[in-house]
């Protein structure tokens, strides 16, 4: 199914100064180019095969909405100035969360002349797509976190986050710092995750950190397609008497696991701290309610409805109006994806994929405030590793569910943090 949709009334309140920001040159490599003297370009197409059905739909559907809202915002503000106001067009198609389907769609989109890919989305499908994207010589920009996405060191792969190793390290460091802040020592943690990327790499990193700290790690890996009853996994954690549970789960798994925890009325002494996965989704909070109050997750970004940036706040308001949910988690990374793509096209002053890839390699800024467009929605800045396209300046956001609202608790000493996380 090919999706051609447009959000309604998204950017009425956005500043017309967006293009001025994009066009201004800067010392950190984020500036624009002179308008192209070549043939007039009316639109630049972004190909986006996304999981709008299947196991990944909980990620893909809100992500697509956020992508489109940001595309609309840039277009309504004037488009790509270096191309005479050319508009961005998002060509989104359902990949059914299937890697084989992605391979077909990527090849079709390449043949149709897309300039850049903003999909696939799921780590496992992106990993399988790297050879196809590389052969097509079209840059990919995405938020998939598994380390294997960029391990081949393809010059066409870029992601606005860092690799899963960095996610695991940040989550472990936050747990360690929080326990010290609380004056708590632990002996054993449970590590629960799916047996495919990014579950494998994130949990491996957490286990390594735990062992280095002298904690025993009880590792439980499961088949996400075959596992629907999480009662045995919860019972295993309870029997092992772990002090804290961490790991990675996809949306459906996260809800089923939480329901099994509630059914057995069991909580580890220090609670739950997850690494990305389904726990940051609004649908997770709605489905699990008070039973997951105070659970913590390392997410892409905090709720953008509270953003101090008017343009991001406007997109978040439009997202909430369209979906009925706050703009959090993976969806909150979408404005950053489109910002990076638009900035590279602006700098390249061309729809040519090779020139866009070159522009991506030279893009750099230190904070969201320095981004060429005012829609960069994550902490930290941007600097792509010259070898593999990882964003070395990315910083994740630790969020905690508190009475149905996600609170930013990235600072372990924050008064906002409620501990234990259970």
C-alpha positions as CSV (number, residue, x, y, z in Angstrom):
1,X,0.0,0.0,0.0
2,X,1.4,3.4,-1.1
3,X,0.7,6.2,1.3
4,X,0.2,9.7,-0.1
5,X,-1.2,11.8,2.7
6,X,-0.9,15.3,3.9
7,X,-1.5,16.6,7.4
8,X,-4.1,19.3,7.8
9,X,-3.2,22.7,9.1
10,X,0.2,21.7,10.5
11,X,2.3,24.8,10.3
12,X,0.0,27.8,10.4
13,X,2.0,29.1,13.4
14,X,5.4,28.4,12.1
15,X,7.9,31.1,11.4
16,X,8.7,32.2,7.8
17,X,12.3,32.6,9.0
18,X,12.9,28.9,8.6
19,X,14.4,29.3,5.2
20,X,16.7,32.1,6.4
21,X,18.1,29.7,9.0
22,X,18.7,27.1,6.4
23,X,20.4,29.4,3.9
24,X,22.8,31.1,6.3
25,X,26.3,29.7,6.2
26,X,27.9,28.7,9.5
27,X,31.4,27.8,10.7
28,X,30.3,24.3,11.8
29,X,29.3,23.0,8.4
30,X,25.6,23.5,8.6
31,X,25.2,26.2,6.0
32,X,23.5,26.3,2.7
33,X,24.7,26.6,-0.9
34,X,24.0,29.1,-3.6
35,X,20.9,28.4,-5.7
36,X,21.6,25.9,-8.4
37,X,22.1,27.1,-12.0
38,X,20.8,23.8,-13.4
39,X,17.3,22.8,-14.6
40,X,14.5,23.9,-12.3
41,X,13.7,21.3,-9.6
42,X,10.1,21.3,-8.4
43,X,10.4,18.5,-5.8
44,X,12.9,16.2,-4.2
45,X,11.5,12.7,-3.4
46,X,12.2,10.9,-0.1
47,X,11.6,7.2,-0.3
48,X,10.2,5.7,2.9
49,X,9.3,2.0,3.1
50,X,7.9,1.7,6.6
51,X,6.3,-0.9,8.9
52,X,2.6,0.2,8.8
53,X,1.4,-3.3,9.4
54,X,2.9,-6.4,11.0
55,X,4.9,-6.5,14.3
56,X,6.5,-3.1,13.8
57,X,3.3,-1.1,13.0
58,X,3.3,0.4,16.5
59,X,6.6,2.1,15.6
60,X,6.0,2.8,12.0
61,X,2.5,4.4,12.0
62,X,3.2,7.3,14.4
63,X,6.7,7.7,12.8
64,X,5.2,8.2,9.4
65,X,2.8,10.8,10.7
66,X,5.6,12.7,12.3
67,X,7.8,12.5,9.1
68,X,4.9,13.9,7.0
69,X,4.2,16.7,9.4
70,X,7.8,17.9,9.3
71,X,7.9,17.7,5.5
72,X,4.8,19.8,5.4
73,X,6.3,22.3,7.8
74,X,9.4,22.8,5.7
75,X,7.4,23.0,2.5
76,X,4.9,25.5,3.9
77,X,7.9,27.6,5.0
78,X,9.2,27.8,1.4
79,X,10.9,24.5,0.7
80,X,14.5,24.2,-0.3
81,X,15.8,27.7,-1.0
82,X,19.0,26.6,-2.8
83,X,16.7,24.8,-5.3
84,X,14.5,27.8,-5.9
85,X,11.9,26.7,-3.3
86,X,11.7,23.0,-4.4
87,X,9.3,21.0,-2.2
88,X,10.0,17.8,-0.4
89,X,7.8,14.8,-1.2
90,X,7.6,11.8,1.1
91,X,6.8,8.6,-0.8
92,X,5.8,6.2,2.0
93,X,4.9,2.6,1.4
94,X,3.9,-0.2,3.8
95,X,6.7,-2.8,4.0
96,X,4.6,-5.0,6.4
97,X,7.6,-5.2,8.7
98,X,9.1,-7.7,6.2
99,X,12.7,-7.5,5.0
100,X,11.9,-9.2,1.7
101,X,9.2,-6.7,1.0
102,X,11.7,-3.9,1.8
103,X,14.2,-5.2,-0.7
104,X,11.6,-5.0,-3.4
105,X,10.4,-1.5,-2.4
106,X,13.9,-0.1,-2.2
107,X,14.7,-1.3,-5.7
108,X,11.5,0.1,-7.1
109,X,12.1,3.4,-5.4
110,X,15.6,3.6,-6.7
111,X,14.4,2.9,-10.2
112,X,11.8,5.7,-9.8
113,X,14.6,8.2,-9.0
114,X,14.2,8.9,-5.3
115,X,17.0,11.1,-3.9
116,X,17.2,9.8,-0.4
117,X,15.7,7.0,1.8
118,X,14.1,7.6,5.2
119,X,13.2,3.9,5.5
120,X,13.2,1.0,6.3
121,X,12.8,1.6,10.0
122,X,13.1,-1.6,12.0
123,X,16.8,-2.5,12.7
124,X,16.4,-6.1,11.4
125,X,15.0,-5.0,8.1
126,X,17.5,-2.1,7.7
127,X,20.4,-4.5,8.3
128,X,19.2,-6.7,5.5
129,X,18.7,-3.6,3.2
130,X,22.3,-2.3,3.5
131,X,23.6,-4.1,0.4
132,X,20.6,-2.9,-1.7
133,X,21.0,0.7,-0.5
134,X,24.7,0.6,-1.2
135,X,24.3,-0.8,-4.7
136,X,21.7,1.8,-5.4
137,X,24.1,4.6,-4.3
138,X,21.3,6.5,-2.6
139,X,21.8,7.8,1.0
140,X,19.7,6.4,3.8
141,X,19.0,8.5,6.9
142,X,17.2,6.9,9.8
143,X,17.0,6.2,13.6
144,X,17.6,2.4,13.7
145,X,19.9,1.7,16.6
146,X,21.4,-1.8,16.0
147,X,25.2,-1.7,15.6
148,X,25.0,-3.9,12.5
149,X,23.2,-1.2,10.6
150,X,26.5,0.7,10.1
151,X,29.0,-2.1,10.8
152,X,29.6,-2.7,7.0
153,X,30.8,0.9,6.8
154,X,28.8,1.7,3.8
155,X,29.2,5.3,2.6
156,X,25.5,5.6,2.0
157,X,24.2,4.8,5.5
158,X,23.6,7.6,8.0
159,X,21.7,7.5,11.3
160,X,20.8,10.4,13.6
161,X,21.5,8.3,16.7
162,X,24.5,6.3,17.7
163,X,24.9,2.5,17.6
164,X,23.3,0.1,20.0
165,X,26.5,-0.1,21.9
166,X,26.2,3.5,22.9
167,X,22.5,3.0,23.8
168,X,23.5,0.2,26.1
169,X,26.3,2.1,27.6
170,X,24.2,5.2,28.3
171,X,21.4,3.1,29.9
172,X,24.0,1.2,32.1
173,X,25.8,4.4,33.1
174,X,22.4,6.0,34.0
175,X,21.4,3.0,36.1
176,X,24.8,2.9,37.8
177,X,24.7,6.7,38.6
178,X,21.2,6.5,39.8
179,X,21.9,3.6,42.2
180,X,24.8,5.6,43.6
181,X,22.7,8.7,43.9
182,X,20.1,6.7,45.8
183,X,22.7,5.0,48.0
184,X,21.7,1.6,46.8
185,X,23.8,-1.5,45.9
186,X,22.5,-4.4,43.8
187,X,23.8,-7.9,43.1
188,X,21.7,-9.2,40.2
189,X,19.8,-7.8,37.2
190,X,17.5,-9.5,34.7
191,X,18.2,-8.7,31.1
192,X,15.2,-9.5,28.8
193,X,15.2,-9.1,25.0
194,X,14.1,-10.3,21.6
195,X,16.6,-12.7,19.9
196,X,17.0,-10.5,16.8
197,X,18.5,-7.0,16.3
198,X,18.4,-4.6,18.1
199,X,17.6,-6.8,21.1
200,X,20.7,-8.9,20.8
201,X,23.2,-6.0,20.6
202,X,21.6,-3.8,23.3
203,X,21.2,-6.6,25.8
204,X,24.8,-7.9,25.1
205,X,26.1,-4.4,26.0
206,X,24.0,-4.2,29.2
207,X,25.3,-7.7,30.3
208,X,28.9,-6.6,29.7
209,X,28.3,-3.5,31.8
210,X,26.7,-5.5,34.6
211,X,29.5,-8.0,34.7
212,X,32.1,-5.2,34.8
213,X,30.2,-3.8,37.8
214,X,30.2,-7.1,39.6
215,X,26.5,-7.8,39.1
216,X,25.2,-11.2,38.1
217,X,23.2,-10.9,34.9
218,X,20.2,-13.3,34.3
219,X,19.8,-13.2,30.5
220,X,16.5,-14.2,29.0
221,X,16.3,-14.1,25.2
222,X,13.1,-15.0,23.4
223,X,11.6,-15.4,19.9
224,X,9.3,-12.4,19.4
225,X,7.2,-14.2,16.8
226,X,6.6,-17.3,18.9
227,X,6.3,-15.8,22.4
228,X,2.9,-14.6,23.5
229,X,2.9,-15.9,27.0
230,X,5.3,-14.0,29.2
231,X,4.3,-15.6,32.5
232,X,7.1,-18.1,32.4
233,X,9.7,-15.3,31.8
234,X,8.3,-13.2,34.6
235,X,8.3,-16.3,36.9
236,X,12.0,-17.0,36.0
237,X,12.9,-13.4,36.9
238,X,11.0,-13.7,40.2
239,X,12.6,-17.0,41.0
240,X,16.1,-15.6,40.3
241,X,15.2,-12.7,42.7
242,X,16.8,-10.1,40.4
243,X,17.1,-6.5,41.8
244,X,16.3,-4.7,38.5
245,X,15.0,-5.6,35.1
246,X,16.3,-4.1,31.8
247,X,16.5,-5.1,28.1
248,X,14.8,-4.4,24.8
249,X,11.2,-5.4,23.6
250,X,9.1,-4.5,20.7
251,X,5.6,-2.9,21.2
252,X,3.4,-6.0,21.5
253,X,6.0,-7.8,23.6
254,X,6.3,-4.9,26.0
255,X,2.6,-4.7,26.7
256,X,2.3,-8.5,27.1
257,X,5.3,-8.6,29.4
258,X,3.9,-5.8,31.6
259,X,0.6,-7.5,31.8
260,X,2.3,-10.7,33.0
261,X,4.2,-8.7,35.6
262,X,0.9,-7.2,36.9
263,X,-0.8,-10.6,36.8
264,X,1.9,-12.1,39.1
265,X,2.0,-9.0,41.3
266,X,5.7,-9.1,41.2
267,X,8.2,-6.2,41.0
268,X,12.0,-6.3,41.3
269,X,13.3,-4.3,44.3
270,X,14.7,-1.4,42.1
271,X,12.2,-1.6,39.3
272,X,12.5,-1.5,35.5
273,X,14.8,0.5,33.2
274,X,14.4,-0.4,29.5
275,X,16.6,0.4,26.5
276,X,14.4,2.0,23.7
277,X,11.8,-0.5,22.6
278,X,8.0,-0.4,23.1
279,X,8.0,1.1,26.6
280,X,8.3,4.7,25.4
281,X,5.2,4.5,23.2
282,X,2.1,6.3,24.2
283,X,0.1,3.1,23.3
284,X,2.2,1.3,25.9
285,X,1.2,3.7,28.7
286,X,-2.4,3.6,27.6
287,X,-2.5,-0.3,27.6
288,X,-0.7,-0.8,30.8
289,X,-1.8,2.2,32.9
290,X,-0.9,2.3,36.6
291,X,0.8,-1.1,36.5
292,X,3.9,0.5,34.8
293,X,3.9,3.7,36.7
294,X,7.5,4.8,37.4
295,X,9.0,2.5,34.8
296,X,12.0,4.1,33.0
297,X,13.1,3.9,29.4
298,X,16.0,5.3,27.3
299,X,14.1,7.1,24.5
300,X,14.9,9.1,21.4
301,X,13.4,12.3,22.9
302,X,11.1,13.6,25.5
303,X,7.5,14.6,24.8
304,X,7.8,17.4,22.2
305,X,4.6,19.1,23.3
306,X,6.7,20.7,26.1
307,X,9.4,21.8,23.6
308,X,10.7,25.3,24.1
309,X,11.1,25.6,20.3
310,X,7.8,27.0,18.8
311,X,8.2,25.1,15.5
312,X,8.6,21.7,17.3
313,X,5.7,22.5,19.7
314,X,3.5,23.3,16.7
315,X,4.3,20.0,15.0
316,X,3.7,18.1,18.3
317,X,0.3,19.8,18.6
318,X,-0.6,18.8,15.1
319,X,0.6,15.3,15.8
320,X,-1.6,15.1,18.9
321,X,-4.6,16.4,17.0
322,X,-4.2,13.8,14.3
323,X,-3.3,10.8,16.4
324,X,-4.8,11.6,19.8
325,X,-1.4,10.9,21.3
326,X,1.6,12.9,22.5
327,X,4.6,13.0,20.2
328,X,7.2,10.8,22.0
329,X,9.7,8.1,21.4
330,X,10.6,7.1,17.8
331,X,8.0,9.5,16.4
332,X,9.8,12.3,18.2
333,X,13.0,11.5,16.2
334,X,11.2,12.0,12.9
335,X,11.6,15.8,12.8
336,X,15.3,15.3,13.3
337,X,15.5,12.9,10.4
338,X,13.7,15.3,8.0
339,X,15.8,18.2,9.4
340,X,19.0,16.4,8.5
341,X,17.7,15.3,5.1
342,X,16.5,18.9,4.2
343,X,19.7,20.4,5.4
344,X,21.8,18.1,3.2
345,X,19.6,18.8,0.2
346,X,19.9,22.5,0.9
347,X,23.7,22.3,1.2
348,X,24.0,20.1,-1.9
349,X,21.8,22.5,-3.9
350,X,20.9,19.4,-5.9
351,X,18.6,16.3,-5.8
352,X,21.5,14.1,-6.9
353,X,21.9,11.3,-4.3
354,X,25.8,11.4,-4.5
355,X,25.8,15.2,-3.8
356,X,23.4,14.8,-0.9
357,X,25.5,12.0,0.6
358,X,28.6,14.3,0.4
359,X,26.6,17.1,2.1
360,X,25.5,14.7,4.8
361,X,29.1,13.8,5.6
362,X,30.0,17.5,6.2
363,X,26.9,18.4,8.2
364,X,27.8,19.2,11.8
365,X,26.2,21.2,14.7
366,X,26.7,21.1,18.4
367,X,23.2,21.4,19.7
368,X,19.6,21.5,18.4
369,X,19.6,25.3,18.5
370,X,22.4,25.3,15.9
371,X,20.6,23.0,13.4
372,X,20.0,24.5,10.0
373,X,16.2,24.0,10.3
374,X,14.4,24.5,13.7
375,X,13.0,21.0,13.8
376,X,15.9,19.0,15.3
377,X,14.1,17.2,18.0
378,X,16.7,15.2,20.0
379,X,19.4,16.0,22.6
380,X,23.0,16.6,21.6
381,X,24.1,17.6,18.1
382,X,25.1,16.0,14.8
383,X,28.5,14.8,13.6
384,X,28.5,11.7,11.4
385,X,31.4,9.2,12.0
386,X,33.4,9.4,8.8
387,X,33.8,5.6,8.7
388,X,30.3,4.4,9.3
389,X,27.7,7.2,9.5
390,X,26.9,6.9,13.3
391,X,26.0,10.2,14.9
392,X,28.8,10.8,17.5
393,X,27.0,13.8,19.1
394,X,23.7,12.0,19.8
395,X,22.4,11.9,23.4
396,X,19.3,9.8,24.4
397,X,16.7,10.9,26.9
398,X,15.7,8.9,29.9
399,X,12.0,9.1,30.4
400,X,9.8,7.9,33.3
401,X,6.1,7.1,33.3
402,X,4.4,9.1,36.0
403,X,0.6,9.0,36.1
404,X,0.3,8.6,32.3
405,X,2.9,11.3,31.5
406,X,6.5,10.9,30.4
407,X,8.9,12.9,32.5
408,X,12.5,13.6,31.4
409,X,14.7,12.1,34.1
410,X,18.0,12.1,32.2
411,X,19.7,13.6,35.2
412,X,20.0,10.9,38.0
413,X,19.9,13.7,40.6
414,X,16.7,15.2,39.2
415,X,13.9,16.0,41.6
416,X,11.6,14.7,38.9
417,X,12.9,11.1,39.3
418,X,10.8,8.7,41.4
419,X,12.8,5.8,42.7
420,X,12.5,2.8,42.8
421,X,11.3,2.6,39.2
422,X,8.4,0.2,39.9
